Amino acid sequence: MRRLAFIVGLALSASPSSAQPAPEWRTAPERDVLLRPWAIEPGTIRLEAGRPVRLRFVNQGQATHSFSASEFFRAARLRARDADIASSGRFSLAPGERRTIALVPTAGRYSAGSSNLVQWMLGLRGEIVVD
């Protein structure tokens, strides 16, 4: 009987704790990220690790811009409707288009920028710093 109690106790302690509840996305702070011709503003996006945030991307240019941060998006916990970004690590915005992405970032330094090589070389790049 003692052995059974030991095994049950061991199994319970080894099982994963209950899943983390989904963040309340509506109350997460919102940060703007502007995609301008040949620039991302701010050039360094600073976020807090483990704290939900809504990043609102706005294309202020006259051409379609893409935003790529593969490692950042793969490491983050994304809101269910933004999960499509995790697999590709990028998205595109038409001129004047906006997209809000809700996520919980993971600590680290990540490169970000356009997936278009010409736009990237001309300055449409930056970094994401999560402390």
N, C-alpha and C positions, 0 to 999 in steps of 0.2 A: 504494500500500500504506500509505503514511504517512497519507494522508487517511482511509482505512478505519479505521486504528487510532485516529485522532483522533475519528471519529464514534462508534465503539464506546465509547471512553472517556467521551465526552460523554454518551452514552445511559445508561451505567451510573451515572454520577455524578448524573444527573437522576432516576433511578428512585427511588421511595420506599424507605427502609430497611425491613428486615423488620418486620412488625407487632409491636407490643409484646406480650409474653407476658401472659396473663391473671394478675391478682394472685392470690395465695393467700388467698382470702377467709376461710378458717377461722382464720388467724392474725392477721387484721386486728383492731385494737382495737375494742371495742364501746362505744357511747355510748348512754345512755338519754335519750329525749325523752318527757316525760310530758304527755299531753293531759288536762288537768283541766277541770272546769267553769269556763269563762271565763278560762283561762290555759294557756300553754305553758311548761313548765319544762325546761331553763333558757330564759329569755326571749331570750338571745343564745346561739346555738349556735356555738361556735368550733371550726374544723377546720383542718388543715394541707393546703395545696394539694398535689396529686399523691400523697398518701399514702392508701392504701386504708383505709376505715373501715366498720364496720357500725353503722348507726343503728337502735336498737330503739325503736320507737314503742309506747307503752302508753296505752290509753284508760282513765283512772281515773274517768271520769264515769258517770252513769246513762243517758246518751243517746248516740246515735251522733255521733261527731265526725269531721270531715274535716280533712285537713292538705294545704295547697296551698303549693307553692313552685316554680312553673312554670319560672322562669328558672334556678333552682338545679339542678333535675333535668335540664333540657335541656342545661345546660353540663357536667354531670358524666358520667363514664363509669360506667354502671350494670352490675351483674352481669346476666348474660343473663336469669335468671328474674325480675328486677325491671324489665326493659325496658318493660313496659306503662306504667309511671309516666312515662317520658320524654315520651310523646305527650300525655298529659292534664295532667301536672304536679301531680297530686293523687291522693289515695286516701282511703277512709273506713274507720273502725274502729268496730265495734259495742262496746257497754259491756263492759269487761274484755278486749277483744281486743288482741292484740299483733301487730306486724309488723316484721320486721327487713329493712332495705334496705341492701345492700352497694354501695358506690360509691367512686369516686376523684373527689374534688371539684376544681373549677377555682377559682382565686383570684377573689375578688370579694366584694361585699356584696349579699345577697339578702333580699328580704322573704319572710316566711312567715306562715301563719296559716290560719284556717278559711276554707273557701270559702262557708260560710253567713254571710251578711251580719250577721245578728243576733249570732251568736257572735263574729264578728270585731269588731263595734262594742263588745261588752261585754268585750273583752280577750283573746280567743283569737287572739293574734298575737305575732309576734316577728321576729327577723332571724337570718340565718346569715352569719357572717363567716368567710371562708376566706383565710388568709394564706399 
